[in-house]
């Protein structure tokens, strides 16, 4: 079986036992499964790995991802497993403090081991009722007017209404779908790992400062008492499926810094390249792509995991609406319309950051100039909001500046706004007390609160926290409720 469009009824078709099959149980797939389960969508997550990833790579959750976790009541579970650090110095590792007064209740970076965040998100999905089957790889699929028949390696056939590929940079779903993945291949590779060192911290700091003037990316950053995060350019391109050895690190550290710092006892080691690619389409019929299956880029700025989780938040409620039968005709199309430009912007900013890490004179001069410009709060704020995704604005048409942006976790009566979004429904935040969500009450909650911490009369929020409407006119509100939440219930 391969990927193709088939119409009409088919003989020997597997029974439709799921609404959505998700290929890949990384952070994107697990978060998407949980979002779908908020709306009682029957979800099956398939992962070709028999066990979750075990290497203890630390990833960073940026402000927007922390906000999304708070929206679903997850943040209190996640925070004890991570370490908070200031929300500054993200862009090209230029050491600048965070801008003053960032408009978020979660204005920090949370460093957390990747296996831990994957486990927490999978547990969250499972607690919501998602099924997860490991050791199951998608080998092929066929889609028709009513669903998708998925064939697993080994011959088992499953059938669902939709299939979502969250299966990583080498996505089988994307390849079978025939979606182009244009961009640039890796030109350089970098070694990254966590390991213990054998020389004093002061000596490491001095050598890193010296070498960092001419070689980037290069750093040794403390992570605990004796454990350091180590990043050093690789000698050349290798097989990224094979992790580097400790000797590879020692050789490159000696070649660049003149010492291997006595590194030993690695916790994990990996290599990454600077390949940059973006899927031409995020949806073909009943098959969609999200996370690394849709976009890859260098890890500079730590945006990859965050971008995938944010894809899942954007897609989840829309796909659920389609399955539950109330989605407006074009709602599912807005997934690509909104998320493809966001990914394109991330790819561009990582391209720019990668250039700024070059040891060549030209990029070094640009880096010095940008370092000066980032002393202006407006520049530092713009780049910080870009990296952390709190600056994302979807194009909802003409309107106030807040339209299409996410609403921060403002104070409302009896608590904070995001606590009202735990169930993945829309929200009408009404400071006038005169409006109603009426026939949409099964999809949209209503809070009348004159004291809410917003400076506009009323706000309609989508389930992902983005502002869909601002105003105080009931007819105008009804038009926008129909636009985003379909026809009112009768």
HELIX and SHEET records of a PDB file:
HELIX    1   1 UNK A   27  UNK A   37  1                                  11    
HELIX    2   2 UNK A   63  UNK A   71  1                                   9    
HELIX    3   3 UNK A   75  UNK A   79  1                                   5    
HELIX    4   4 UNK A   91  UNK A   93  5                                   3    
HELIX    5   5 UNK A  114  UNK A  128  1                                  15    
HELIX    6   6 UNK A  172  UNK A  177  1                                   6    
HELIX    7   7 UNK A  201  UNK A  211  1                                  11    
HELIX    8   8 UNK A  246  UNK A  257  1                                  12    
HELIX    9   9 UNK A  291  UNK A  293  5                                   3    
HELIX   10  10 UNK A  304  UNK A  324  1                                  21    
HELIX   11  11 UNK A  333  UNK A  356  1                                  24    
HELIX   12  12 UNK A  361  UNK A  373  1                                  13    
HELIX   13  13 UNK A  377  UNK A  388  1                                  12    
HELIX   14  14 UNK A  417  UNK A  421  5                                   5    
HELIX   15  15 UNK A  438  UNK A  440  5                                   3    
HELIX   16  16 UNK A  474  UNK A  485  1                                  12    
SHEET    1   A 6 UNK A 131  UNK A 134  0                                        
SHEET    2   A 6 UNK A  43  UNK A  47  1                                        
SHEET    3   A 6 UNK A  18  UNK A  23  1                                        
SHEET    4   A 6 UNK A 157  UNK A 165  1                                        
SHEET    5   A 6 UNK A 148  UNK A 152 -1                                        
SHEET    6   A 6 UNK A 138  UNK A 143 -1                                        
SHEET    1   B 6 UNK A 131  UNK A 134  0                                        
SHEET    2   B 6 UNK A  43  UNK A  47  1                                        
SHEET    3   B 6 UNK A  18  UNK A  23  1                                        
SHEET    4   B 6 UNK A 157  UNK A 165  1                                        
SHEET    5   B 6 UNK A 287  UNK A 289  1                                        
SHEET    6   B 6 UNK A 283  UNK A 284 -1                                        
SHEET    1   C 3 UNK A  58  UNK A  61  0                                        
SHEET    2   C 3 UNK A 108  UNK A 113 -1                                        
SHEET    3   C 3 UNK A  82  UNK A  86 -1                                        
SHEET    1   D 3 UNK A 181  UNK A 184  0                                        
SHEET    2   D 3 UNK A 276  UNK A 279 -1                                        
SHEET    3   D 3 UNK A 295  UNK A 296 -1                                        
SHEET    1   E 4 UNK A 219  UNK A 222  0                                        
SHEET    2   E 4 UNK A 227  UNK A 233 -1                                        
SHEET    3   E 4 UNK A 189  UNK A 196 -1                                        
SHEET    4   E 4 UNK A 264  UNK A 273 -1                                        
SHEET    1   F 2 UNK A 411  UNK A 412  0                                        
SHEET    2   F 2 UNK A 415  UNK A 416 -1                                        
SHEET    1   G 4 UNK A 444  UNK A 448  0                                        
SHEET    2   G 4 UNK A 426  UNK A 430  1                                        
SHEET    3   G 4 UNK A 458  UNK A 461 -1                                        
SHEET    4   G 4 UNK A 467  UNK A 471 -1                                        
END                                                                             
